[in-house]
Amino acid sequence: MKFTLSWLKDHLETTASLDEIVETLTRIGLEVEGVEDKATMLAPYKVAYVISAEQHPNADRLRVCKVDTGEEPDPGGLRRAECPHGHEERVRAPGTYIPGKNITLGVGTIRGVESAGMLCSGSELEISDDHDGIIDLPEDAPVGQAYAAYAGLDDPVIEINLTPNRPDCTSIYGIARDLAAAGLGTLKGGDVPVIQGNGPCPVSVTLDFAPGDEKLCPAFALRLVRGVKNGPSPEWMQRRLLAIGLRPINALVDITNYVTFDRGRPLHVFDLKKVKGNLTVRRAKEGEEVLALDGRTYKLDPGAVVIADDNGVESIAGIMGGEHSGSDETTTDVLIESALWDPLNIAQTGRKHGIITDARYRFERGIDPAFTVPGLDLATRMVIDLCGGEASEAVVAGQVPQDNRVIAFPWNEVPRLSGLDVQPGESEQILKKLGFVIEGSGERVSVTAPSWRPDIEGKADLVEEVIRIAGVDRIEPKPLPRLEDTVAKPILTLIQKRTRLARRSLAVRGLVEAVTWSFIAKSEAELFGGGDGRLALANPIAAELSDMRPSLLPGLMKAAQRNADRGLGDVALFEVGQTFASDEPEGQSIKAAAVRRGTARAEGVGRHWDGGAQTVDAFDAKADVLALLAALGIPSGGLQIVAGGPAWFHPGRSGTLQFGPKNVVGAFGEVHPKVLKALDLKGPLVAFELNLDALPPPKAKPTKMKPKLNLPDFQPLTRDFAFVVGRNVAAGDIVKAAQGAERQLIVGVDVFDIYEGTGIDPDKKSVAIAVTLQPTEKTLTDVEIEAVSAKIVGEVSKKTGAVLRS
């Protein structure tokens, strides 16, 4: 949002300096992004009179000029252009910076002639594109006056960054109101005289909407002004519009642009002779087209609202007018429109067609509904004053909605929520200056929000208004209290600790952290168990980001493919973040997930000179998730790994992690081929996902003393066993049975071989395990080792039906 200082002072009676205004704007929440002050940049430049211009003796294209700066005749600089007698702009030298040339002048000699200055063109001062000659001024230009003041360039331009919740400050009047409330002056120029008009408007307006669609255009005001003379707008208006980046077109169009910025009220004008019949406001019909004022033709659908006549669509409502009915130098009778539009519909239509206009910017944030008819009156008055003509009566279709948001507000909410000691009297004055109506007295009052503040909904919003005007710099900084206990109290919750530890643990395993969108396409959500209509976004930022994600895996998989498309095929990524099973708070959970692609194995082998690189498989994902569980301190005693996983994993190359049948905490495996095809991915791709919220809590510790590190004094030993079991027996069952044979001695069981084929029955397989024994009290004798081995064989045979392979 840009505006000039003089424009601001049309609505703010103030003696504050530019620096004070800039500092106050930022302090009250209207952050200043920049200030362009040409008066400072052009301060060295004065209007000068060229006394003489003689041909340079040693250069055909240069002239030696003598100029009068109002003080005394002074030799001018050299120009590569003819310098006629007359008023010209002059640069005082030495030490003057020329912005268009990026040089600083100094006294010097050019081809044998001394130069002490320079006559400049518009491009050299960066005030125009004219670079053919020096600036030629009228005869009455005052010699010696600062050129910036003479040319009206001494009006600083301020640019502020507006947050979406402040539509009231899309107008210069609204900005002035905030500054006045902050004590920087007095607000003025708010009243708009009512235009009675002479005779009815010959064009009627019909709001043609189906029941329930009335909100698309609650009110539409229209007025005709006959006998206007359209031409260039006044110089002062053009200068202000140019300063904020708008190109002057003609008086009628410039007036609508001026009112848009001055009062935050977008308007549109139609040339009456180009309008056929009456106007109808309705949804667009499928396939309708309109040639807009930007020269582009837009194909519309029923999602857009239009203003139409008997010829068809004349305007995309609230966004851009059509070229057919636009005003030009031949316009004599003009229809002025001031309407209310639904912010959501304006945002959706503008985004769909890629149209960005000042009108859309304001309508999609919400404009002041109460200023609909006054805005029409203001524009009418300016048209009559600048273009002449006679106004008709206004016709209003629909009804301007009445907004009566009354908030019960106790004054003690200000110190309670902000810590700022503001007395009720000061709070009341601030709110009144901002336009709030306060009724009642005592500790609790009723506050009615003004129509131009749609963002005010509750007590906290009122507190925010008070403290931003009073100044957050008034809050005294206080140190946080120190913990008095000798033992530090826990600060992080269990899930916060697990989230941090999960990130560190996965990074240690060589995985790279990724942060992906929390939104995915509906088709992708359905692939991973989502797609619930309750999780569809009401206003998605893109069509492919329409639903809240039920899983972290879609984003990670697509990120891995994007890396592969750019030449990094062997990639391992992880993410820890929120997923959504429903729109209820309990439907949200924190998960950790990871994907590995190509040869990015858990061992980190990848490509190798010996050609032995292997692609990732389900066991890499299993190793990642088990390592994560171990790092989180989750006991593995009750963990069950069940063959098969969710539908997005390969049924024969995946597993489900659970602590009992009702507490499924995650899954791992190779991604299903149908998922790869649906997401346009290329494998091999393996992944895991673990629900951190579903993991069992740690067992209460009897003491806070850290356990001592107890290293055994005796050498561990390993014994290998090969069992013949049915082909449907899981190797994990054999491992679990072996672990339970002698828990005090057995510290590890690993599967190192699975064999099917010659020497083994067709319906059976051989599973070989390595069991590690760790004695703690003494070295085991052969008899004790044989006894443990017999227990292992017996336990495995009992639990799985296995037979020791001979």
ChimeraX attribute file (.defattr): number of C-alpha atoms within 10 A of each C-alpha:
attribute: neighborCount
match mode: 1-to-1
recipient: residues
	/A:1	17
	/A:2	20
	/A:3	24
	/A:4	22
	/A:5	17
	/A:6	14
	/A:7	18
	/A:8	19
	/A:9	19
	/A:10	15
	/A:11	22
	/A:12	24
	/A:13	16
	/A:14	17
	/A:15	11
	/A:16	11
	/A:17	11
	/A:18	14
	/A:19	10
	/A:20	11
	/A:21	18
	/A:22	20
	/A:23	14
	/A:24	21
	/A:25	20
	/A:26	15
	/A:27	18
	/A:28	20
	/A:29	18
	/A:30	22
	/A:31	17
	/A:32	20
	/A:33	14
	/A:34	13
	/A:35	17
	/A:36	14
	/A:37	17
	/A:38	19
	/A:39	18
	/A:40	12
	/A:41	16
	/A:42	22
	/A:43	16
	/A:44	17
	/A:45	23
	/A:46	23
	/A:47	26
	/A:48	29
	/A:49	24
	/A:50	24
	/A:51	18
	/A:52	17
	/A:53	18
	/A:54	13
	/A:55	14
	/A:56	18
	/A:57	12
	/A:58	12
	/A:59	11
	/A:60	10
	/A:61	12
	/A:62	20
	/A:63	23
	/A:64	22
	/A:65	26
	/A:66	22
	/A:67	27
	/A:68	21
	/A:69	24
	/A:70	15
	/A:71	9
	/A:72	8
	/A:73	14
	/A:74	16
	/A:75	19
	/A:76	28
	/A:77	27
	/A:78	25
	/A:79	20
	/A:80	15
	/A:81	14
	/A:82	18
	/A:83	24
	/A:84	16
	/A:85	15
	/A:86	16
	/A:87	22
	/A:88	27
	/A:89	26
	/A:90	28
	/A:91	26
	/A:92	21
	/A:93	19
	/A:94	15
	/A:95	14
	/A:96	19
	/A:97	19
	/A:98	18
	/A:99	14
	/A:100	15
	/A:101	11
	/A:102	9
	/A:103	11
	/A:104	12
	/A:105	19
	/A:106	16
	/A:107	13
	/A:108	14
	/A:109	10
	/A:110	14
	/A:111	11
	/A:112	10
	/A:113	14
	/A:114	15
	/A:115	21
	/A:116	19
	/A:117	26
	/A:118	23
	/A:119	25
	/A:120	23
	/A:121	23
	/A:122	18
	/A:123	18
	/A:124	18
	/A:125	20
	/A:126	16
	/A:127	12
	/A:128	10
	/A:129	11
	/A:130	14
	/A:131	15
	/A:132	12
	/A:133	16
	/A:134	23
	/A:135	17
	/A:136	17
	/A:137	16
	/A:138	9
	/A:139	11
	/A:140	7
	/A:141	18
	/A:142	18
	/A:143	19
	/A:144	17
	/A:145	15
	/A:146	20
	/A:147	25
	/A:148	20
	/A:149	15
	/A:150	13
	/A:151	11
	/A:152	12
	/A:153	18
	/A:154	21
	/A:155	20
	/A:156	19
	/A:157	20
	/A:158	22
	/A:159	19
	/A:160	21
	/A:161	14
	/A:162	17
	/A:163	12
	/A:164	13
	/A:165	13
	/A:166	20
	/A:167	23
	/A:168	25
	/A:169	25
	/A:170	25
	/A:171	23
	/A:172	25
	/A:173	25
	/A:174	23
	/A:175	23
	/A:176	26
	/A:177	24
	/A:178	26
	/A:179	24
	/A:180	22
	/A:181	23
	/A:182	22
	/A:183	14
	/A:184	20
	/A:185	19
	/A:186	17
	/A:187	22
	/A:188	15
	/A:189	11
	/A:190	11
	/A:191	8
	/A:192	15
	/A:193	10
	/A:194	13
	/A:195	17
	/A:196	11
	/A:197	17
	/A:198	13
	/A:199	12
	/A:200	14
	/A:201	17
	/A:202	14
	/A:203	16
	/A:204	16
	/A:205	19
	/A:206	16
	/A:207	19
	/A:208	13
	/A:209	16
	/A:210	9
	/A:211	7
	/A:212	7
	/A:213	13
	/A:214	16
	/A:215	15
	/A:216	22
	/A:217	23
	/A:218	18
	/A:219	21
	/A:220	22
	/A:221	22
	/A:222	24
	/A:223	26
	/A:224	29
	/A:225	24
	/A:226	18
	/A:227	16
	/A:228	20
	/A:229	19
	/A:230	22
	/A:231	16
	/A:232	18
	/A:233	19
	/A:234	13
	/A:235	10
	/A:236	10
	/A:237	17
	/A:238	19
	/A:239	18
	/A:240	19
	/A:241	20
	/A:242	12
	/A:243	19
	/A:244	16
	/A:245	10
	/A:246	14
	/A:247	13
	/A:248	20
	/A:249	17
	/A:250	17
	/A:251	24
	/A:252	30
	/A:253	21
	/A:254	20
	/A:255	23
	/A:256	25
	/A:257	23
	/A:258	22
	/A:259	20
	/A:260	21
	/A:261	23
	/A:262	21
	/A:263	22
	/A:264	28
	/A:265	29
	/A:266	28
	/A:267	23
	/A:268	26
	/A:269	21
	/A:270	26
	/A:271	19
	/A:272	22
	/A:273	13
	/A:274	17
	/A:275	21
	/A:276	14
	/A:277	14
	/A:278	13
	/A:279	20
	/A:280	20
	/A:281	23
	/A:282	23
	/A:283	23
	/A:284	22
	/A:285	16
	/A:286	12
	/A:287	10
	/A:288	13
	/A:289	17
	/A:290	21
	/A:291	18
	/A:292	21
	/A:293	15
	/A:294	11
	/A:295	10
	/A:296	11
	/A:297	13
	/A:298	15
	/A:299	14
	/A:300	22
	/A:301	15
	/A:302	13
	/A:303	15
	/A:304	21
	/A:305	27
	/A:306	25
	/A:307	22
	/A:308	24
	/A:309	18
	/A:310	12
	/A:311	11
	/A:312	17
	/A:313	28
	/A:314	27
	/A:315	26
	/A:316	26
	/A:317	30
	/A:318	32
	/A:319	26
	/A:320	21
	/A:321	24
	/A:322	21
	/A:323	18
	/A:324	18
	/A:325	21
	/A:326	22
	/A:327	25
	/A:328	16
	/A:329	13
	/A:330	11
	/A:331	20
	/A:332	19
	/A:333	22
	/A:334	27
	/A:335	23
	/A:336	24
	/A:337	24
	/A:338	24
	/A:339	27
	/A:340	28
	/A:341	24
	/A:342	20
	/A:343	19
	/A:344	16
	/A:345	19
	/A:346	26
	/A:347	20
	/A:348	17
	/A:349	21
	/A:350	21
	/A:351	14
	/A:352	13
	/A:353	12
	/A:354	9
	/A:355	14
	/A:356	13
	/A:357	12
	/A:358	17
	/A:359	21
	/A:360	23
	/A:361	21
	/A:362	27
	/A:363	25
	/A:364	21
	/A:365	21
	/A:366	24
	/A:367	28
	/A:368	20
	/A:369	21
	/A:370	16
	/A:371	21
	/A:372	22
	/A:373	24
	/A:374	17
	/A:375	26
	/A:376	27
	/A:377	23
	/A:378	21
	/A:379	25
	/A:380	26
	/A:381	19
	/A:382	17
	/A:383	25
	/A:384	17
	/A:385	10
	/A:386	19
	/A:387	20
	/A:388	17
	/A:389	19
	/A:390	18
	/A:391	27
	/A:392	21
	/A:393	17
	/A:394	22
	/A:395	19
	/A:396	20
	/A:397	18
	/A:398	17
	/A:399	12
	/A:400	19
	/A:401	13
	/A:402	9
	/A:403	14
	/A:404	10
	/A:405	15
	/A:406	18
	/A:407	17
	/A:408	14
	/A:409	19
	/A:410	15
	/A:411	21
	/A:412	15
	/A:413	15
	/A:414	24
	/A:415	14
	/A:416	11
	/A:417	12
	/A:418	16
	/A:419	14
	/A:420	19
	/A:421	15
	/A:422	18
	/A:423	12
	/A:424	16
	/A:425	9
	/A:426	12
	/A:427	19
	/A:428	19
	/A:429	14
	/A:430	23
	/A:431	21
	/A:432	15
	/A:433	18
	/A:434	22
	/A:435	17
	/A:436	19
	/A:437	15
	/A:438	19
	/A:439	12
	/A:440	9
	/A:441	8
	/A:442	8
	/A:443	10
	/A:444	15
	/A:445	17
	/A:446	16
	/A:447	23
	/A:448	19
	/A:449	24
	/A:450	19
	/A:451	20
	/A:452	21
	/A:453	19
	/A:454	19
	/A:455	15
	/A:456	20
	/A:457	13
	/A:458	15
	/A:459	17
	/A:460	15
	/A:461	11
	/A:462	21
	/A:463	22
	/A:464	16
	/A:465	19
	/A:466	26
	/A:467	23
	/A:468	16
	/A:469	23
	/A:470	21
	/A:471	16
	/A:472	16
	/A:473	11
	/A:474	12
	/A:475	12
	/A:476	9
	/A:477	7
	/A:478	6
	/A:479	5
	/A:480	6
	/A:481	6
	/A:482	6
	/A:483	9
	/A:484	8
	/A:485	7
	/A:486	6
	/A:487	8
	/A:488	8
	/A:489	9
	/A:490	7
	/A:491	8
	/A:492	9
	/A:493	9
	/A:494	13
	/A:495	15
	/A:496	13
	/A:497	12
	/A:498	20
	/A:499	20
	/A:500	12
	/A:501	15
	/A:502	23
	/A:503	18
	/A:504	15
	/A:505	19
	/A:506	24
	/A:507	15
	/A:508	10
	/A:509	16
	/A:510	17
	/A:511	23
	/A:512	16
	/A:513	17
	/A:514	15
	/A:515	14
	/A:516	17
	/A:517	12
	/A:518	18
	/A:519	22
	/A:520	25
	/A:521	18
	/A:522	21
	/A:523	15
	/A:524	22
	/A:525	21
	/A:526	14
	/A:527	18
	/A:528	19
	/A:529	15
	/A:530	20
	/A:531	23
	/A:532	17
	/A:533	11
	/A:534	13
	/A:535	21
	/A:536	19
	/A:537	13
	/A:538	10
	/A:539	12
	/A:540	14
	/A:541	12
	/A:542	12
	/A:543	11
	/A:544	13
	/A:545	19
	/A:546	22
	/A:547	27
	/A:548	26
	/A:549	29
	/A:550	28
	/A:551	28
	/A:552	29
	/A:553	23
	/A:554	21
	/A:555	20
	/A:556	25
	/A:557	24
	/A:558	16
	/A:559	18
	/A:560	25
	/A:561	23
	/A:562	14
	/A:563	13
	/A:564	17
	/A:565	11
	/A:566	8
	/A:567	9
	/A:568	13
	/A:569	19
	/A:570	21
	/A:571	22
	/A:572	27
	/A:573	23
	/A:574	26
	/A:575	24
	/A:576	24
	/A:577	16
	/A:578	17
	/A:579	20
	/A:580	22
	/A:581	20
	/A:582	17
	/A:583	14
	/A:584	10
	/A:585	9
	/A:586	9
	/A:587	11
	/A:588	15
	/A:589	18
	/A:590	20
	/A:591	22
	/A:592	26
	/A:593	26
	/A:594	27
	/A:595	30
	/A:596	32
	/A:597	25
	/A:598	24
	/A:599	22
	/A:600	25
	/A:601	23
	/A:602	20
	/A:603	12
	/A:604	13
	/A:605	13
	/A:606	18
	/A:607	15
	/A:608	9
	/A:609	6
	/A:610	6
	/A:611	8
	/A:612	10
	/A:613	16
	/A:614	14
	/A:615	20
	/A:616	25
	/A:617	23
	/A:618	22
	/A:619	19
	/A:620	22
	/A:621	28
	/A:622	23
	/A:623	16
	/A:624	23
	/A:625	24
	/A:626	14
	/A:627	15
	/A:628	21
	/A:629	19
	/A:630	13
	/A:631	15
	/A:632	19
	/A:633	12
	/A:634	17
	/A:635	12
	/A:636	11
	/A:637	8
	/A:638	10
	/A:639	15
	/A:640	18
	/A:641	20
	/A:642	15
	/A:643	16
	/A:644	18
	/A:645	21
	/A:646	18
	/A:647	14
	/A:648	19
	/A:649	25
	/A:650	21
	/A:651	16
	/A:652	13
	/A:653	18
	/A:654	28
	/A:655	26
	/A:656	20
	/A:657	24
	/A:658	19
	/A:659	17
	/A:660	11
	/A:661	9
	/A:662	7
	/A:663	12
	/A:664	18
	/A:665	20
	/A:666	23
	/A:667	26
	/A:668	32
	/A:669	30
	/A:670	28
	/A:671	27
	/A:672	20
	/A:673	17
	/A:674	15
	/A:675	18
	/A:676	17
	/A:677	11
	/A:678	11
	/A:679	16
	/A:680	10
	/A:681	18
	/A:682	17
	/A:683	18
	/A:684	17
	/A:685	29
	/A:686	30
	/A:687	31
	/A:688	29
	/A:689	25
	/A:690	23
	/A:691	19
	/A:692	23
	/A:693	16
	/A:694	16
	/A:695	19
	/A:696	12
	/A:697	11
	/A:698	11
	/A:699	8
	/A:700	7
	/A:701	7
	/A:702	6
	/A:703	7
	/A:704	8
	/A:705	7
	/A:706	6
	/A:707	7
	/A:708	6
	/A:709	6
	/A:710	6
	/A:711	7
	/A:712	11
	/A:713	12
	/A:714	13
	/A:715	12
	/A:716	16
	/A:717	13
	/A:718	12
	/A:719	12
	/A:720	14
	/A:721	15
	/A:722	21
	/A:723	22
	/A:724	23
	/A:725	25
	/A:726	17
	/A:727	15
	/A:728	9
	/A:729	15
	/A:730	14
	/A:731	18
	/A:732	16
	/A:733	15
	/A:734	25
	/A:735	20
	/A:736	16
	/A:737	20
	/A:738	26
	/A:739	21
	/A:740	14
	/A:741	19
	/A:742	16
	/A:743	11
	/A:744	12
	/A:745	15
	/A:746	21
	/A:747	14
	/A:748	15
	/A:749	21
	/A:750	14
	/A:751	17
	/A:752	11
	/A:753	11
	/A:754	14
	/A:755	14
	/A:756	15
	/A:757	11
	/A:758	7
	/A:759	9
	/A:760	14
	/A:761	14
	/A:762	11
	/A:763	11
	/A:764	17
	/A:765	21
	/A:766	24
	/A:767	25
	/A:768	22
	/A:769	21
	/A:770	18
	/A:771	22
	/A:772	18
	/A:773	22
	/A:774	21
	/A:775	18
	/A:776	15
	/A:777	9
	/A:778	10
	/A:779	13
	/A:780	17
	/A:781	9
	/A:782	9
	/A:783	9
	/A:784	11
	/A:785	14
	/A:786	12
	/A:787	11
	/A:788	17
	/A:789	19
	/A:790	13
	/A:791	16
	/A:792	22
	/A:793	19
	/A:794	18
	/A:795	21
	/A:796	25
	/A:797	19
	/A:798	12
	/A:799	13
	/A:800	18
	/A:801	15
	/A:802	23
	/A:803	17
	/A:804	16
	/A:805	13
	/A:806	6
